[in-house]
Amino acid sequence: MGKQFDQRPPLERALRAVVGLKAGSWESVEALALLAIEAKALPECASLRDAAHLAAAGLKAGTWESVRALACLARADQEIGAE
């Protein structure tokens, strides 16, 4: 049998996959922020951005990964509009 391919659109697949990310990691902050930008027309946008801010509170200070993730979150705030 061959591999079955997921035919859902990439954004839908990403929205489903984000729940498996390690909470508080720089990867989760970056992924949530990028998803919030991409989903700005969807109801999930605000909760994704809020989750990114919550995850960012647990980032290790002084690493380039944290800086990159926080810059991505700042971009999301700018593009979406911080509340």
PLY file of the C-alpha trace (Angstrom):
ply
format ascii 1.0
element vertex 83
property float x
property float y
property float z
element edge 82
property int vertex1
property int vertex2
end_header
0.00 0.00 0.00
1.18 3.47 -0.81
1.33 6.44 1.49
-1.84 8.39 2.03
-1.41 12.11 1.52
-3.19 14.71 3.57
-5.23 16.69 1.08
-6.31 19.42 3.50
-5.06 22.95 2.83
-1.73 23.77 4.55
-3.25 26.32 6.94
-5.85 23.82 8.13
-3.16 21.19 8.66
-1.00 23.67 10.57
-3.89 24.70 12.80
-4.42 21.04 13.73
-0.71 20.34 14.22
-0.02 23.28 16.53
-1.61 21.51 19.50
1.31 19.06 19.51
3.99 21.70 20.08
5.94 21.82 23.31
4.46 24.61 25.42
6.84 27.46 26.22
9.41 26.57 23.60
10.75 29.11 21.14
9.41 26.89 18.37
5.90 27.10 19.77
6.07 30.90 20.10
7.28 31.29 16.53
4.79 28.81 15.10
1.83 30.31 16.99
2.78 33.84 15.94
3.13 32.85 12.28
-0.16 30.98 12.39
-1.88 34.00 13.95
-0.66 36.14 11.03
-1.86 33.61 8.47
-5.18 33.11 10.26
-5.97 36.80 10.80
-9.26 36.42 8.94
-10.26 33.39 11.01
-11.82 33.21 14.48
-8.73 31.36 15.79
-6.47 34.39 15.22
-6.85 36.00 18.65
-6.46 32.75 20.56
-3.33 31.86 18.57
-1.76 35.25 19.33
-2.76 34.97 23.00
-1.23 31.49 23.17
1.99 32.83 21.60
2.19 35.57 24.25
1.60 33.05 27.02
4.25 30.72 25.62
6.68 33.64 25.24
6.55 34.27 28.99
8.39 30.98 29.50
11.21 31.57 27.03
14.81 31.34 28.18
16.33 34.83 28.17
19.41 35.64 26.15
19.24 33.03 23.41
19.08 33.81 19.72
16.15 31.44 19.43
14.18 33.47 21.96
15.05 36.72 20.20
13.90 35.29 16.88
10.65 34.00 18.39
9.94 37.31 20.13
10.63 39.23 16.91
8.14 36.97 15.15
5.60 37.65 17.88
6.19 41.41 17.56
5.54 41.09 13.81
2.29 39.27 14.53
1.24 42.04 16.91
1.96 44.65 14.24
0.23 42.81 11.40
-2.80 41.77 13.40
-2.98 44.78 15.67
-2.13 44.42 19.32
-5.05 44.75 21.68
0 1
1 2
2 3
3 4
4 5
5 6
6 7
7 8
8 9
9 10
10 11
11 12
12 13
13 14
14 15
15 16
16 17
17 18
18 19
19 20
20 21
21 22
22 23
23 24
24 25
25 26
26 27
27 28
28 29
29 30
30 31
31 32
32 33
33 34
34 35
35 36
36 37
37 38
38 39
39 40
40 41
41 42
42 43
43 44
44 45
45 46
46 47
47 48
48 49
49 50
50 51
51 52
52 53
53 54
54 55
55 56
56 57
57 58
58 59
59 60
60 61
61 62
62 63
63 64
64 65
65 66
66 67
67 68
68 69
69 70
70 71
71 72
72 73
73 74
74 75
75 76
76 77
77 78
78 79
79 80
80 81
81 82
